[in-house]
Amino acid sequence: MKCILRRSCFMKKLSCGFQTVSHPKPFTSQTRKQTPQNKRLDRALRVLDLIVPKPCVTPTHQTHLRLVQNILQTASNHDCSDDFDGSNSMIVIPDAFDEILQLSSRKNLIPKRSLQRERVGVDANVLSHAVSSYGSTRNLRAGIQYHCLAIRTGFVYNVYVGSSLISLYGKCAELENAYRVFEEMPVRNVVSWTAIISGFAQEWQVDVCLGLFHRMRNSTMEPNEFTFTSLLSACTGSGALGHGRSAHCQTIQMGFNSYVHIANALISMYCKCGAVEDALYIFGKMDGKDTVSWNSMIAGYALHGLALQAIDLFEEMKKQNAKPDAITFLGVLSSCRHAGLVKEGWFYFNWMVEHGVQPELDHYSCVVDLLGRAGLLEVALDFIKKMPIYPNAVIWGSLLSSSRLHGSVWMGIQAAENRLLLEPGCPATLVQLANLYASVGYWDRAATVRKLMKDRGLKTNPGCSWVEIKDSVYQFRVEDCSNTRLTEILAVLDILVDHMRTLGYEPDMH
């Protein structure tokens, strides 16, 4: 999991990047040796070669040039360079100008006759649409070309183009670059502020989102309902209930709490932050519930193991003539899985098929996990073999976990080997497979797997959890000894473990 950027160090890092330089050395296709490996970036660099900085270039131009250069340099020097290899990719970087013309024709922004007569100029509206389209598909490579084109044409200063670039980099997890574009904008509107808040919300960086939100309010710019949706999303992902309540209060003050999509976001936030009763209160007060409203509440019940309440709400949904969709059934099946309701799970899975809702991999995964948790491993394996679509790594992972839970070593080995066919370098699966081999005396195979992990430098990702105390969110990671109160925390943990044992529960501490 990516490290959460703290606002202070993040701002310091950005300030270092804003140091002025007179003429940065351009990173172009001519400055690199033309080896087969280095040719991977030629398509992207072709546009960059056209915008080599000139003596009259402004500081903002320099910042944008350095931003693009840094992305391309990173792609050239690190593993992600393969993403720029046209031979290994499903997506080929288009010629920016030709793509602009195609988009103009599709959007009816420029008459087709003009396109046939001459190569027309690019305007900010067309360029903004082009950047947004690649942001929606998270195609960073193509987006970089349009950023270059925006610099060359001068539209990088346009508020709509700038907002689209922020959204592009935010959706591609290039948050520092998104923030640089945001800071260099001469004029910002509500879309710009919402785009940068949304970018950090996707990484659950609630502190940064709140800081940006307060800056927005202090700048006299009024947030809209989409700004609050992004802010609530950050609170949802980080489990920051206190901040979520504060955002809820502000939606009431500004009159957005009656908006259906705001109410849906509040339901999800309260459910995922553990306040199911608050979510139910909002759900009960809603007028004009849509399918998302029902789905959010059902998923909230499922998240907390309240299977009977989820099923009752689903039945109420049908009585209200609301049409359930694939997400609705995913919530119902998840609730059955957590509660071990095998009979009910089978019923609702068959019901969705009979009523024309096409099951997806997530639905099949729920059924496999439901059967596996109940100890019906052979039934689960037979279900996987009869699936009309090819099982993914998650499904084999569910069977692997259930096999370990019920001590079925050979079933676990089969599940692990199938999962590794789909995810060859998954460290967690390799560790489990090595342990399974060792448990049946296959020491040579176990040693081979462990050697493979060592040779490749594979390590399992450390577990991570959050807890909120007095509006502050604290994060804990496996083997992290940096907390100054570690001794006290471990002492309290020992007390909790002893208390669980007195209640008859034996925690798995491995």
PyMOL commands that set and color helices and strands:
alter all, ss='L'
color gray80, all
select helices_A, chain A and resi 7-17+38-51+59-77+79-84+86-88+96-106+112-117+124-136+140-153+155-157+159-171+175-184+190-202+206-218+225-238+241-253+260-272+276-285+291-303+307-319+326-339+342-354+361-373+377-385+393-405+409-422+427-439+443-456+486-502
alter helices_A, ss='H'
color red, helices_A
select strands_A, chain A and resi 464-469+472-477
alter strands_A, ss='S'
color yellow, strands_A
deselect
rebuild
show_as cartoon
